[in-house]
Amino acid sequence: MNFHINNLVAEQQNVLELFNVQKPKPSISIIGLGYVGAVSTACLANLGHEVIGADLDALKVDQIANGISPIHEENLQNLLQEGVGDELIKATTDVTAAVRDTDITFVSVGTPTKSDGGCDASYIISAAQMIGKGLKQKNAYHLVVMRCSIPPGTTLNVMVPEIEKASGLKMGEDFGICFNPEFLREGTAIADFEAPPKTVIGANDERAAIALTEVYQPVDENVIITTIEAAEMVKYVDNIWHATKVCFANEVGRICKPLDIDSHEVMNIFIQDTKLNLSPYYLKPGFAYGGSCLPKEVRAVAHLGEELGVDLPLVNSLAKTNEEQIQSAVDLVKNTGKRKIGFLGLAFKAGTDDLRESPILEVIASLLKDGYDVKTHDPAIGKDTAIKGQFNYVRNVCPHLEQLIDELPDMMTDDCGELVDDCDVVVVTQKNANFQMQVGARLHNKKVIDLVRLFDELPKTQSYEGIGW
Ligand SMILES: NC(=O)c1ccc[n+]([C@@H]2O[C@H](COP(=O)([O-])OP(=O)(O)OC[C@H]3O[C@@H](n4cnc5c(N)ncnc54)[C@H](O)[C@@H]3O)[C@@H](O)[C@H]2O)c1
């Protein structure tokens, strides 16, 4: 939908410019005038929209209505003053009226943590009820844009039912819904609005997606359009990633200090690698890490921390999460209830015959222990590959794999197609064109466990699955 909608909106814009016509900008109500709401009010007015800010807090409403910033944020006060001066910004405690009197409603109420650690949706529910009442009082189509950070599913399963109940209207027909995560950083919020890191629109119908794409066109001509649930998840994923980076860098600092190494020197070098370190590489859900370096080095750094008396919970947790991934693969196979299992790919990645600490060996060993019938195929590994020598290198960490290493040559076949035909379940551990072809041709009559996302487009068949999809 991405390309199609961005293009559609750009084409419409070009036609309007050709005839020198200005399309009227939709008016926008903003429910919740905290950091997100106050900044959105000022910035959307700055783009030429009439904005009504609505909050239950009379003090915030009064401040916004008078062009006074309720928070400390660079440039916010100036923009609010301009907006109020141009009569583009109004504010009210009457949320229902604000919705009724506008075309689009942005929702930016708080979503604090509940006592059990979950997300408190009570402000969202009360805002949704007020939106529903406002929609009941108008006749035209209305777009509701959810901006809060919320667990996936909240927009469609919590918010929409409340709006529909209070309004008697139907989503997709009488009103549209989008989830549009907010990525502003406090302190540079205005600059981030004007040059966003990305604009994500989760939508389930084209009309809603187009309406919101048009709003953002002046600051982002290439918005990313996706499902509502994926957009909700992106916001959480972004923030756990940022938190991971902070903790990672801090653990590097903690281990560098007793070694008398300048952690900033180390990280300044680290960040210059945009091919492997700061890149999409290693950031796609798939199978466990393995090979001759990653497991060894993770253990070595954890050990170094222990020797130095430095606590490194993030580094120490890596082996555990990796083991969970291996166990998930074992469980997926066992849950099929089938006994003849074929593995496509033995090495930890394609294009190498290095079997050292290949995580799929752990899966195979676990299945053999329970009496499964296993066959394997790897285009880079044959009966004459020196796997015994490789095993000697990892003997200390994988003594439990010795028997498998002895038995492995008897499980190998050179014929990929034959292996797929002969087994009940095929487990794909590497991505290559031949595996794609052989598995793709048999998808409808074979149980496939894909650990690497073999196909760009997810097959829709019931008999296909991976750990993370
Ligand atoms: N602060 C940030 O930097 C930031 C960045 C990205 C996303 N977010 C997310 O955006 C959402 C809003 O965050 P915030 O920091 O602006 O919140 P905030 O707590 O600063 O403000 C929320 C406002 O909503 C108002 N409110 C609550 N219920 C209402 C109702 N029914 N009607 C009208 N007003 C109501 C409150 O009075 C308050 O002024 C949260 O989900 C947050 O996680 C925040």
The ligand as an ORCA input file, in Angstrom:
! r2SCAN-3c Opt
* xyz 0 1
  N       6.400     12.122     26.156
  C       6.995     11.622     25.102
  O       8.128     11.971     24.785
  C       6.290     10.620     24.237
  C       6.876     10.252     23.023
  C       6.234      9.333     22.205
  C       5.030      8.769     22.609
  N       4.487      9.109     23.813
  C       3.201      8.494     24.158
  O       2.168      9.437     23.874
  C       1.125      9.360     24.862
  C       0.981     10.707     25.555
  O       2.197     10.976     26.227
  P       2.463     12.359     26.962
  O       3.828     12.278     27.527
  O       2.103     13.468     26.056
  O       1.372     12.248     28.140
  P       1.098     13.268     29.343
  O       0.862     12.430     30.546
  O       2.137     14.337     29.370
  O      -0.279     13.949     28.915
  C      -1.474     13.247     28.786
  C      -2.608     14.259     28.854
  O      -3.833     13.596     28.575
  C      -4.834     14.215     29.357
  N      -5.997     13.321     29.417
  C      -6.150     12.123     30.035
  N      -7.372     11.614     29.784
  C      -8.023     12.512     29.003
  C      -9.311     12.550     28.401
  N     -10.179     11.562     28.536
  N      -9.621     13.615     27.667
  C      -8.748     14.635     27.492
  N      -7.519     14.658     28.027
  C      -7.149     13.592     28.766
  C      -4.156     14.458     30.696
  O      -4.835     15.447     31.442
  C      -2.769     14.917     30.230
  O      -2.691     16.322     30.084
  C       1.529      8.223     25.790
  O       0.959      7.016     25.333
  C       3.035      8.167     25.636
  O       3.543      6.864     25.945
  C       5.082     10.019     24.606
*
